Amino acid sequence: MTRRLVVVGHGMVGHQLVDRLTSLDTEGTWRIVVLGEERHLAYDRVSLSSYLDGKSKDDLTIAGPVLRHDARVEVRLACPAVSVDRTSRTVTTADGDDIAYDALVLACGSRPFVPPVPGHDLVGCFVYRTFDDLDAIRAAARAGRPGLVIGGGLLGLEAANALRLLGMHPHIVETAPHLMSAQLDPGAARVLHQQATELGLRLHCSTATASIEARPDGTVRAVRLSDGTVVETELVVFAAGIRPRDELAVSAGLALGERGGIAVDDRCRTRDGRVWAIGECAAVEGRCHGLVAPGYRMADNVARQLMGQDTEPFDGSDTATTLKLLGVNVASFGATRPADGQALEVVFAQGSTRYAKFFLRRDSGALLGGMVAGGTASPLALASFLGRRPPADLEQLLAPDLPFLP
């Protein structure tokens, strides 16, 4: 008997679920309705900056022609879901349609976090999330002028690179002592800081945005920082993090995580056996994951469940991140902050140009995780040893010619 799956969200993770399920469902068990909030087919949000470096929207689209013409899949663009009725098992769209489901997967993603600083809503303030956001930034950018990015994490660096591609002179404001504080230690961040500065980025760490000041016409004039610095700029991009989209869970009477997100177990199941949540909107055992790799694993896991296959619990261990912008090689993988006493640290460094740190389990020598910055080896080579003892010549494999720091 044919059943209907409704997928709320047509981002990278929602698309992965549909792609995986259609490949597994060789008997045509499921008919799928996808509700996308944006007017574009699913695209590679991780590579969004390349849209300002010559790539087109079509270049970044990941929904291939096979899926677009698959009779089992109906994709409704610019058609957000506004409520869920779990009693009648229907999803209501902004157009007023009620769509019945046998299974429902919430892949709603996240929204950019905009700190409530004075002036955050002035003309000239933007977020960095979608094609439409980048089109607006491109229209407002003025080559040769300063632009300011609030947030020094992975997304903030991508936004700063976007401004650089548009010919602007980017500033980055970060409240933490260094860039990418969630992934890098001070040693790795020092390499990133040095190379970013050499590329012309102005970095303001250990400070916050106090206010965004306006011209008489209501447009941005300058940004005042908490340390007293005033940066004159007409363009501000907020890239200070994300918040899970969990409104539909509230409308459906589903539980939320302590810090937001749709509460699910280690197989991405809500307390309703017909409803799952995956990607950035899901709080798996209380934790939200803001990276695409864990989201893909959630999608694959749920696709197998929908086909009645056995699955392993999602453990959230795939947290590898790579910065391929600005000509800087920075990456982290596995555990970057192991529990005290659990790990032995091994560090390789060469001034402020190359750095690598690895964590080995004290009792077995198994690789737990690490980070690299500068001219070091590929993080993929490192991640292949996670959970087992690396070779004895680890330093030559991963950081050739790099001096050892005992």
N, C-alpha and C positions, 0 to 999 in steps of 0.2 A: 504494500500500500504506500502511495506517495504521501510524504509529509512536507510541511512547510517550515522552513527556517527563516526567521527575520533577523538580519544583522543590522544593528544601529551603529553606523559609522563606516565611512569608506576611506579611511586612512590606510597607512601601510599595514597595520596589524589586522584590521578588518579585511583588507584585500588578501592577506596571507591566509586567513581562515577560509575564505571562499575558494581561493586557488587550491589549497590543500584538500578541502572537502570534495571539490569536484573531481580531483584526480583520484581520490580514494573511492568515490561513489560510482563505481562502474555499472551498477544496476539501475541508476537513476532513482534512488530512494528519496532524495531530497529535491524540493524546489526551493530556491533561495530568493528572498527579496532583500535588497540592500538599500538602506536609507542613508544617503550622503547629505551632509549639511552644506558642503561647498558645491559650486557649479562645475567643478572639474572632476574628472576621473582620478582615482587614486594615483598619487605621484610620490616620488622619492623626496620626502621632506628632509632627510639627512643631508642631501646634496643641494639644498635650496639655494645656497649662495652661488652655485654655478649658473643659476638662472640670470644672474647679473653679470656673468662672465661669458655670455655668448650662447648658452644653451637655451632652447625654447621649452615651452610647456610640454610639447609633444615629446621632446627628448627625455624629460623627467617622468613622463607618465609610465606607470608600471602595470596598468591594466591592459594586457595585450589583446590583440584582435581575436584570438581564440575565445577568451573569456567574454569579450564584448558580444560575441555572436553565439554564445552558449544558450540554448533555449531553456536550460534549467535555471538560469540566473537573470533576474530583473534588477537593474540598478536604477534607482531614482535619485537624480542629482538635484541639488537645491531643495531638498525635501526632508527637513529635520523632523525627528520624532519629538513630540511634546509631552506625551504621557503614556503610561503603561497600565493596563487593567489586567491584573493577574487572575482575577476571578473569571473573566470572559476570555482571557488569553488573547488580548488584542493590543496593538500599538496604534496610537492616534498620531497622525502627522499634522504638520502646520497647515496643510491643505484641507484638513478635516476628514481625511480618509481613515477608516478603521481597518487595520490589517490583522487578520487572525494568524496565530502561530501555533505550531506544535512545540517548537523550541525557539528560544530567544537568546541571542548573544549581544551583549552590550560592549561595543568597542568604540566608545564615545571620545576617547582620547583625553586631552587636557586643554586648558586655556592658559595664555600667558599671565603671569602674576605682575600686576602693576602696583608698585608701592604707593600708598596714599599720601604722597608728598604734595605740598602746595604747588599747583601749576601742572599736575600730571595730565590734565585734560586739555591743555592749550593746543592751539593749532601749531603743528610742527612736532608733536609727540606721536610716536608710532610703537607698535609691537612688531615682533619678528616671528611670524608663524606660517603664513600662507602666501600663495601667489599674489593675492590681492594686497596683502601687506607690503610685499616687495615692489609691486607696481606703484603703490602710493609713495614708498620711500624713494624710488627712482625718480618720480615726478617732482619730489621736493628737494632732491639733492642738488647741490651747487658745487661743481668741481673747484678745488682750490680753497674751499671754506671748511672750517672745523665742524665735525659732527661728534656727538657724544653718545656712548652706549652705557647704560646702567646694567651692570652685571658682568663679572669676569670669569664666568664658567664657560663650558663648551659652547653653549648657544651665544653668549656674549662675544666670544672670539669670532664666531661665524658672522655675527652681525657687524662687528668691526671690520672684518675682511670685506664684507659687502660694501660698506661705506668706502673702503680703500679702492675697491674695484670701480666705484663711481667717481673716483678722483678726489674724494674728500680726505681731510686729515683727522683720523679718528682719535678720540679720547675714550678710555675705558675707566669706569668707576667701580671699584670692588670693595665691599666692606671687610672681607677677609684679608689677612696679611699678604696673600699672594694669589695669583691666578689659578683657576681650576682646583680650588682647595678641597673639593670633594674627591678628587682622583689623585692629586699629586702631593708629595711631601715638599718641604722647602728646597731640597736639593734639585729635584726635577723641575720645580717651578722656576728656579733661578735660570736654568737653561732656556725655558720658554720666555721668561721676562727679557733676557738679554737679546734673544733673536727677534722678539716682537718689537723691542725698542729700536733695534737696528733697522727695522722695516718702517719706522716712522710712527708707530703707535705711541700715544702719550698715556702712561699708566698711572692711575691714582688708586693705590691700594690702602687698606686700613682706614678708609674714610667712607662716608655715606653721602647721599644726596639730601641736602637740607631743604632746598626749594628750587623750583624752575620759575624764572622770572620772565615777565611778559613785556612786550612793547605796547605802546598805546593802542595798537590795532588788535591786540589779543593774540599775537603770534609769539613764539619763543624768542627771547633775546639772549638769555644766559642761564647757566646752571650754577647755583651756589652749593658748595660742598660743606660738610660738617667741620672740616678743618679750616674753613675760612676762604679757601680757594674759590675764585669765580672764573668759570670757563665761558667765554662768549661763544655762542653757537645758536644756529637757527633750527637745528634738527636734533631730536633726542629719540633714541631707540631703547625701549625697555626690553631687556633680556635677562631679567633677574630671577628666572625660575618659572615653574609651571604649577598649576593646581588641577587636580583631577576633575573631569566633568562627571559629576555624580548626581545631577538633578533628577534624572529619570528614576534612579533608585529611590529617591525620596518620594516621588509621585507614586511609585509602585509599592511603597511600604517595605522596601528592603533595607537591611542594616548597612550602615557605613562604618568604615574603619575609624579608629580613634582620631587619626589625623586627616580624615577625609578619604575619599575613594570608596568604591563599592565593595563591601566586605565579601570575600570569597575564601574557600578553603584551598588546600594545596593542589587541587585539580580545577581551580577557577570556577567552582560551583557556588552559587548563592544558596541561601536556605530554601529557595524554591527549586525543586528538582528539574524544572524546565528552563531555568534561566542561568546563564553564565556571564561572566565579565572578564575581559582580557585587555591587555595593553595598559596604557597610562591611567585609565580610569579605575583599574582594579587594585584593590588593597588585598594582596594575597597573604593570608595569615597576618594581616595588619600592616603589611608593607607595600607601598606603591613603587613601581619601577619606571623610571623616566627614560629608559633606553629602548631602542627598537629590538635588539637581540633577545632580551627576555620576553618581549611582546610576541615575537615570532614563535618562541618556544611555547608560550601559552596557546597561541592559535593552533599550532600543530597538535598540541595535547587535546584541545577541545574538539578538533576535527576528528581525531581518532575515537573520542568518546561518542560523538554523534553517530559514528559508524559501528558502535558496539564493541570496539577493540579495547584491550587492556592498556592502561597507561601508567607511567611512573609519576609519582608526585613531582610537582614543580618546586625546585629548591632555590630558585633565584640566583644561582651561582654564576650565571653568564653575565658579567658586568663589564666586559671589555669595552674600552672607549679608545678611539683613535682620533687625533687631530691631524688632518691632512691639509690644513690651510696655512697660509703665510709662509710656506716653504719650511715649516717646522715639523719634525717627526716627534710626536709626543703620544704615548699610549699607556694604558693601564689594563691589567687583566687579573682575574681571580681576586683574592683577598689583598687589599692594599692597607688594611689596618687589622692584622690578626690580633686575637686576644692576648693580653699580657702573659708572658711566659710560655706561650704556645709555639712561638716561631723564633728561628735564628735569622738575623738580617745579614745579607751579603750585599755590599755596595761597591760599584765601580764608578769612578769619576775622573773627569779630565777638565779641570777649571769650570768655566761656565758654558762649555760647548757640548759636552757629552756626559750623560749620567744614566746609571741603571741601578735599580735596587730590586732584590728578590727575597722572598720569604720562604724558608724551608722549615718543615715541621721538625721540631727538636728530636722527637723519638724515632722517626723513620727517615728523615731527610727528604720527604716528598715535597714537591714544589706546591706552595699554597697560592702564590700570586706575585705580583710585582708591578714595576713601572719603568719605562724607558723614556729618555728625552735626548734629542740631538742625534748624532750619527751613530746610532746603535742598531742592533738587529731587529728584524721584523717581529712585532708582538705575536704574530701567528705562530712563529717558531717556538716562542716561549710558552704560549698557551697549550701547545701540544703535549707538554710535560706535566700539566696540572694533575695533581693527585698521585704522581709517582716520582721516583728519584731521577733527577736530571743527570746527564753524563758528567763524568769527572771534569771534563774540560769545558764546563759551563761558561766560564769567562771568555773563552775563545769563540765559542759558538754564538754567544749572545752579545758580547761586547768586545770584539777583537781589538787588540792593542790598547785596551783601556786599563790603566793601573788599578790594582786592587787596594781598597781601603780596609784594613783589618778592623 
